[in-house]
């Protein structure tokens, strides 16, 4: 199985300041079709997860442009340019390049 | 509107059986994979398995193979997750999610079904 490791576990951030979350996979996420199926999910308290970013860097419909994704191969990053109160929650990276699909352990973003 | 609507919360005793559901609407249900994800209280997300309702092709995580059964009835656009004998450790929130064709990302999520197993 591909292991997804996220850091940090928790990220206290001041409103309006940036936040960055790292995700590392135990093997390359480049699929044989050339795509890299790495996505990012946001889970607000008491809510189901929500798709933010797909295939490394593509923002899903309705996702604010303060969210951005980058990376390649085994190292990926989610950045929030200016954290707002509604961004509080847990963020997960997930890979769908290989079965079984796997998730990172999650990073909690909270306001200082 | 594209949505997945899950069945309501369940409270069961150890050893009982259970089948929860996930009904899709607003899109071609047979054309997208539907996955199931477990979230134990206060914990992260775990991928359990996935089914393609068009032909019922099903894949399981090794961690859940033999522990649960995933199925679908395309005539009513509904996917299912079932247990034959529940354990206390099955207490969790269970989400279904649609896998977006061509992008392999879970783009639509159900609201979740809380399953509590307690004697």
Interface residues (C-beta under 8 A of the other chain):
Chain A: X1 X35 X37 X39 X41 X43 X48 X49 X50 X51 X54 X55 X58 X60 X90 X92 X94 X96 X97 X99 X100 X101 X102 X103 X104 X105 X106
Chain B: X35 X37 X44 X45 X46 X47 X50 X59 X60 X61 X62 X63 X95 X97 X99 X100 X103 X104 X105 X106 X107 X109 X110 X111 X112
